[in-house]
């Protein structure tokens, strides 16, 4: 796991869910400050992230944890280690994006 993204190309699935959570919590502050353009941008990014995660991060009945720089998945049914990883599943629910 410590080599995910070492070359700057890997992707973390759970960080995607964490970002959804952060942007969801932050967008009301944009509204209260009259920053409608920023709020709209964040809300669009949330929807784009949800779509991308559903389309690209699923591995059957669960979400993978990440992808290495070469595109190899981590937390996949095809992995010997880290076959299913709790952090991606947990953050998909904590984010409120998956129930």
N, C-alpha and C positions, 0 to 999 in steps of 0.2 A: 504494500500500500504506500510505502514511503516514496515510490518513484512515479506516482501519478502526476503528470504534468511537469516533470523535471525539465522538459524541453520547451515548455510554454504552449503545448498544443492539447494537453489532456483536459478533460472536462469532469467536474464534480456534479453529480446528480443532486446530492443532498443540499449543496450550496444553492442550487436553483430553487429548491423549495424554501430555503432560508431567505433568499432574496425576495421571493413572493411575499413571505411573511413580513419582511422589513418594509417593502414598498406599500403593502396593504396598510400597515400601521402608520406609515409616514404620510400617505396621501391626504388624510384629513387636515394635517397641518398646512399643507399647500393650499387647500381650499380656504382655511381660516386666515391665511395671509394674503388671499387674493391672487394666488399664483395658479390660475386655472390651466395655463399652458403646461406647466410642470406637472400638475396633477393628472391631466389628460395623458401626458407622456408616460407617467408611471403606471397608470391604469392600463394603457395599451401594452406596455412591457409585461405586465402581470399576465395578461391574456396570451401574449406571444410565448411567454415562458411555459405556461400551462400546456399549451398546444405542443410545443417542442418536447417537453418532458413526457407527455402522454405518447407522442409519436415515436420518440427515439430512445427513451430510457426504460421502457417496459421490457421485462424478460419473462413472459408468461404471466404468472400471477403476482409478480412483485416488480419493484424498481431496482435496477442495478445501482451500485454505489457510485461508480465513476467509469471513465475511460482513460486508458493510458495514451501517451502521445501518438502511438501507432494505431489507435482506434480499438485496441483490445479491451473488452469490458472487464470490469471488476465487480463482483457481486452478482455473477451470472450463473445460471444452471450449468453452464459449460466449464466453470472454474472449479478446480479441486479445492482451493482455499477460498474463504469468504463467499461461499455459494449464495448465501442470502445475508444481507447486512441490515441491521436494525435501523441505522441512522437515516437511510434514505426513506424507509417505510415510515418511520416516526415523523420525520419532517414533512412528508407529504400530508400527514394528518394535522400536525401542529400548525402548518401554514394555513389551514382552513380551505385549501384548494382541493383536497381529497377527503372524502368522508367514508 
